Amino acid sequence: MAQRGEAGQRGPKVRSDCWIQVELQETGGIDVALTSKVAGMFGERIVEQMIEGCAVLGVDNARVTVEDQGALPFTLAARLECAVRRAGHEPAAAYLLPMSGHATYPTDPERLRRSRLYLPGNEPKFYVNAGLHEPDGVILDLEDSVAPSEKDAARCLVRNALRAVDFKGAERMVRINQGERGLADLDWIVPHNCHVVLIPKVEDAAQIVAVAGRIDTLRAEHDVEHEILILPIIESAMGAWRAFDIAAAAEHVVGLAIGLEDYTADIGVQRTLEGTESFWARAQVINGAKAAGVQPFDTVFSDVSDMEGLTASCQEAKRLGFVGKGCIHPRQIAVVHQAMAPDEAEITKAQRIVLAFEEAEGKGLGVVSLGSKMIDAPVVKRALATVETALTVGLLDVDWREGGAEG
């Protein structure tokens, strides 16, 4: 009896995706039946890709049925490989298209991470234009946004997206699953220029150690030279209690994020806009991250239509000490960037402190003063960080010293 597997999405409302069924045969070679709204332009190439993919995957005889709704080659490849696997055939090799040049850029542990945009791992329609909205990071999600039955399909798609999609310089993040499934997820992403691995629902430093160890093993196996960073997400009372230990568990850790939907459920309360029920946990994450020398990140704001509420939430997060916020819709990104940026008064004050510090340093003075006030080292450090941020986001000209600071 023929073995059959299918993957992808079908129907008139589907866009930028496809449905592929693979029915393994004893003889007959590869027979491709294609239905596509772009068949006139790309039909021949899609058929060629199916034949090429079957050869790479080690499938000699199969009937391949494709219903295409504008899927790009990386999606077609992912759906074909998943369908072959679901048909019970272990591929001879992964079906990988060449790594695109725009997918090879590195990251920096110290870079700005004001916004991180979540993209469901099994929805290619959200991928291609994500970088146009200029988030600081994109999160290809293998965890909560993916149904259990589609975890395997999401792995194929996320891996291929890392190799193909132009995210316009955004940091390339992947949220893995919990436990052993999450460790297995790493096999699919570490070799393909993933910058940051997000670990959900972390409650113990041992979870970080396990992920870091697996990353190091895979980097050695695949000759991955660049460092892969880790971002744990705190989503429970136990995780918040152990925030510092988690943040300090491995040198790969770049920050600590909080997820309040699961946290409030864990402590048995409703999440509110005021956030009083989560203040302690947020403070734990901030202080744990700062004590460990990494960046603290606030949770997502779930009402995508409330821009005023989002602005207020960002401003509060900034006052508490968070440096970034999660986004679940592209329209939130610009609001987050504006709200998390230093305002004019902050920038002006920082300029004056930096100028006073540089003047004192130039004169060989050990004490920095601004008017009648003495300025200590932590204040100078914060001012330097504010100026650097303002320069990075274009709120300050590189030659700002020539004009001094107003006010």
Stockholm file with secondary structure:
# STOCKHOLM 1.0

chainA/1-407         MAQRGEAGQRGPKVRSDCWIQVELQETGGIDVALTSKVAGMFGERIVEQMIEGCAVLGVDNARVTVEDQGALPFTLAARLECAVRRAGHEPAAAYLLPMSGHATYPTDPERLRRSRLYLPGNEPKFYVNAGLHEPDGVILDLEDSVAPSEKDAARCLVRNALRAVDFKGAERMVRINQGERGLADLDWIVPHNCHVVLIPKVEDAAQIVAVAGRIDTLRAEHDVEHEILILPIIESAMGAWRAFDIAAAAEHVVGLAIGLEDYTADIGVQRTLEGTESFWARAQVINGAKAAGVQPFDTVFSDVSDMEGLTASCQEAKRLGFVGKGCIHPRQIAVVHQAMAPDEAEITKAQRIVLAFEEAEGKGLGVVSLGSKMIDAPVVKRALATVETALTVGLLDVDWREGGAEG
#=GR chainA/1-407 SS CCCEEEEECCSTTCCSEEEEEEEECSSSCEEEEEEETTHHHHHHHHHHHHHHHHHHHTCCSEEEEEEEEBCCHHHHHHHHHHHHHHTTCCCSSCCCCCCCGGGCCCCCTTSCCSEEEEEETTCGGGTTTGGGGCCSEEEEESSTTSCGGGHHHHHHHHHHHHHHCCCTTCEEEEECCSHHHHHHHHHHHGGGTCCEEEECSCCCHHHHHHHHHHHHHHHHHTTCCSCCEEEEEECSHHHHHTHHHHHTSCTTBCEEEECHHHHHHHHTCCCCSSCGGGHHHHHHHHHHHHHHTCEEEEEECCCTTCHHHHHHHHHHHHHHTCCEEEESSTHHHHHHHHHHSCCHHHHHHHHHHHHHHHHHHHTTCSCEEETTEEECHHHHHHHHHHHHHHHHTTSSCTTHHHHCCCC
#=GC SS_cons         CCCEEEEECCSTTCCSEEEEEEEECSSSCEEEEEEETTHHHHHHHHHHHHHHHHHHHTCCSEEEEEEEEBCCHHHHHHHHHHHHHHTTCCCSSCCCCCCCGGGCCCCCTTSCCSEEEEEETTCGGGTTTGGGGCCSEEEEESSTTSCGGGHHHHHHHHHHHHHHCCCTTCEEEEECCSHHHHHHHHHHHGGGTCCEEEECSCCCHHHHHHHHHHHHHHHHHTTCCSCCEEEEEECSHHHHHTHHHHHTSCTTBCEEEECHHHHHHHHTCCCCSSCGGGHHHHHHHHHHHHHHTCEEEEEECCCTTCHHHHHHHHHHHHHHTCCEEEESSTHHHHHHHHHHSCCHHHHHHHHHHHHHHHHHHHTTCSCEEETTEEECHHHHHHHHHHHHHHHHTTSSCTTHHHHCCCC
//
